[in-house]
Amino acid sequence: MKKNVRYTLLFPGIVLLCFFLVLPLLSSLIPTVFPESSFSLQLYIDFFKDSYFMAVLGRTLSISLIVTIFCAVLGLPAAYVISGVSKKWRGILIALTLFPLLTNSVIRSFAWITILGKNGVINNLLMMFGVIHEPMSLLYTDFSIIIGSVYLFLPTMIMTLVGVLENIDDDLLEAAATLGLSPLKGFFKIILPLSLPGMIVGSILVFTGTLTAYTTPQLLGGNKKMMLATLLYQRATTLGDWTSASVIALVMIVITFAVMKALNLLAKSMDKRGGDIA
C-alpha cells in the first residue's frame, strides 16, 4: 500500500520531467543524428572540424575555467570571514553578498558597460591620473566577459563555501594553534582541505553557469566575442538554423555532464567515503 502511495506521488513529477525535459531533449537530439532518416554523426563531425566553432568552444571553456578559478580564489577568503563573524554581522554580510543576485542580469551588464566603456569610469580615472592618454578597449573583450561573469557567479561560490565552513569545528584551529601552527598555516592546512567539497560544488555551479550563460556574454562580449550560448541563440533566431543550434546545445549538455562527473570523481578521490556531492 505504501509503495503504491509513493509511486502515485512520484507520477506527476515524472510526467512533468518527461514533458519539459526528456521530450525537448529528444526533439533536439533526433534531427542531429537522423538528418536524412538514417543514423549519422556527420553534423557533430562538421561542428568539431569547423575552425570558427572550435574557436568559440575554446573561448567558452577557457573563460569558464578562468571565472571558476577567480570565484574560488576570491570566494574562499570572503566565505571564511562571513562564517567567522557573529550572527548579526553574518546576516548583514550574507545580504550584501546576495544583493547582486536580486538585480536583473541586464541591469548588471549595463552597469558594467558604463564602467568598462571607452567613456566609462575606468578609462576616465586612468586618463585623469595620466596612466593612459587615450581610452582602452575594455568592452566587448574576453576581459569584460570574465569580469561580468565573476561578478555574477561569485555570490554562488561564497554561499556554497559559507555552508561548508560553518560546519568546521573551531576547536581544530585552536588545537593547531596550541601546537604552534600560525593562523595562516592553519588556514591552508586545515580550513582549505576541509572546504574542498564545498569548493568543488561551487566550481560545478560556477563553471556550468558560465558555460551556459547568455545575457552577460551577449551584452559584454557582443558578436565579436561569441560564446556557445550566444552562438546557439544566433544560429536559432538570426539564421533560423535550428539543427545547428541543436548540435551546439547538445555539445553544451555533454560538456556540462562531463565536468560534473570529473569533479565528482575528484571529490570521491579526496573523500574515501565516496559520497556524491553533485
N, C-alpha and C positions, 0 to 999 in steps of 0.2 A: 504493500500500500504506500509506504513512504517513498519507495523508488518511483512509483507511478506519479506521485505528487512532485518529486524532484524533476522528473522528465517533463511533466506538464509545465512547470515553472520555467524550465530551460527552453521550451519550444518557441515562445515569442522572440526571445533573444537570438536563437539560431536562425529563425526566419528573417529577422531584420539584418543579421550579419550576412546571410546569403544574398539577400536582396540588394543591400547597399555596399557590400564589399566583394563577395565572390563573383556575382554576375557582372559587375563593371570590369573586374579584372579579366574575366574570361572573354568579355566582349572586346577588350583591348588586346588580349593575347592572341586570340584565334586569327584575326586578319593578318597578324605579323608572321605567323608560322604556316598559315594556309593562304598565301596570297593569290594563288590560282588553283584552288581546290585540291592542291597536293602539298604535302608537308615539305617545307623548305626553310632554312635558316639564312637565306641569302640577304634578307633585309638587315639582319644583325651583322652579317659579314660586311655588307656595304657600309654600315654605320662605323664599324671599327677600322675600315680601310680609308674612310674619309678624313683627310687631314684637318679640316675645319672642325668636324665633330670631335676629333681627338684633342684638338687644342682647347675646345670648350670643356671637355671632360677633364683634362689635366688641370685647367684653371679651377674648375669646381672642386676637385679633390684637394688641390693644394690650398685653396682658400679655406675650405672646410677644416683641414688639418691645422692651419695656422690659427684660425679662430678658436679651435678647440684648445690648442696649447696656450694661447693668451688667456682664455677664460679659466683654465686650470691654474695657471701661474698667478693670476690676479684674484681668482675666486677663493683659493685656499687661505691666504692670509686674512682676507675680508671675513670669511666664514669663521675663522679661528677667533677673531676679535669679537664678532657678534655672539658666538656661543659662550664667550668668557665673561661677558658683562652681566649686570643684574637684569632681572626680568623686565623691569621698566624700560631700561635703555635698549634691551634686546628687541622689545616690541617696536620701539621707535626706529631702530636701525633696520629691522625687517621691513617696516612700512616704507622707509626710504629706498630700500633695495628693490621692492616690488613696484615702486611708483612708475618706472619706465614702462612696465607691462600694462599699466592702466591707460596709457595713451595710445591712440591709434597708430598703427605702423606707418601710415602715410605721413602723419604729423611728425613722427620721429624722424623719418627720412628727410622731410623738408627742412627740419631743424638742422640736420647735418649738411644739407645743401647750402644753407645760409652761413654755416661755419666754414665749409671747405671750398666754397665757390671762389672765383677769381677776385670778387669784391667782398669776400667773406671775412669773418673775424680773424682767422689765422693769417691770411695774406696781409690784411691791413695792419696787424700787430707787427709782423715781421718787417714790413716796409717802414713802419713808424720807427722801429729801433735800428733801421739800416742794415738788417741782416740780408735782405734781398732788395733789388732795385726794380723788379717787375714781378707781377703776380705769378705764382707757380700753378701748374695744372694739377690740383689735388683731387678734383671731382672727376667722375667717370673713369676711375682707375681701379686697379686691384686694391690699392691702399684705402680708397673710400669705401669699398665694399667690406673690407676687413674691419675698419673702424665701426661702421654701422652695424655689422653683424656681431661684433664683440659687445657693443652697447646693448644689442637686442637680447643676446643669449647669456650674458654674464650673470644676470639675476637667477637664471635657471641653475647654473653651476653653483652659485653661492648657496641657494636654498637647499640644494641636494646635499652639499657638504655640511651645512649647519645641522641638518638632521642626524648626520653621522657623528659629528664632533660633539654634539650634546650628550651622546651616549658613551663617550670616552671618560673613564674614571679619572678624576683629578688626582687621586692618590698615586697614580702611575708617575706623574710628573714630580710629585713631592718625594716619592721614593727615589726617583732618578736624581733629584737634587741632593738628597742626603748621601748619595753615593758619589757626589762630586761632578755630576753632569750639569753643564751650563744650560740655561733656558733655550739657547739657540740649538745646541746639540740635542737637547731633549725634544725640541720640535721636530728635528729631522730624523731622529732615531725612534721616536715613539709616536708622535702625532701624525707625521707623514705616512708611515706604514699602515697605521690603523685607519687612516682616512682614504686609503686607496680604493676600497669597494665603492664608497660614495663618489670618488673622483671618476671611476670607470662608468658608473651610472650617468653621472653628469656629462662625461665625454660622449657617451652614446647619444644623449639628448641634444647636446650642442652640435655634434658632427652631423647627425641626421637632419637636425633642424636647419643648419646652414646649407646642407646639400640640397634640400627641397625648398628653401625659401625663395619667394618670388618678388615680393614688394620691394624689399631693401636692395637686392641686386639690380632690379629694374630701374629704380629711381636714382641710385648712387653709381651704378655701372653703365646704365644705358645700353644702347646697341653696340657700343664699342667694346664693352667687356661683358660678353654674354656668359651666363652660367646655364646649367642644364635646365633649370626651371623656366628661365626666360626664353631659352631656345625652344622648349616644348610649347610655351604659350605662343611664340611667334609662328611656329610650324602649324599649330592647330587653328589659330584665329586669323592671322595675317595671310598665310599662304594656303590655308584650307587643306593642308596635308595631314590628315588625321592618322594615317598609317605610320608615317614618320614620327609623329608626336607620340603614338602608342609605343613605338620602339624605344624612344627616349624615356618614356615613363617607366617601362619595364626594366630598362637598364638601371634607372634610379632605384627601383624597388629591390633589384638584385644586389646592388651596392649597399643599400641600407641594411638588408638582412646579413650580408657578408660581414659588414663592420660590427653589427650587433653580435654575431656569432664569434668573431675573432676576439672581441673584448670580453665576451662571456667566457671563452676558453682561457683568456688571460686571468680573469678573476678566479676561475676554478683552479688554475695552476698555483695561485697565491693562497687559496683557501682549501685546505685538504678536505674540508667537509664537502666541497664541490657543489654548494647550493647555487642555483641560478639566481642572478640578480637582475636579469633583463628578460 
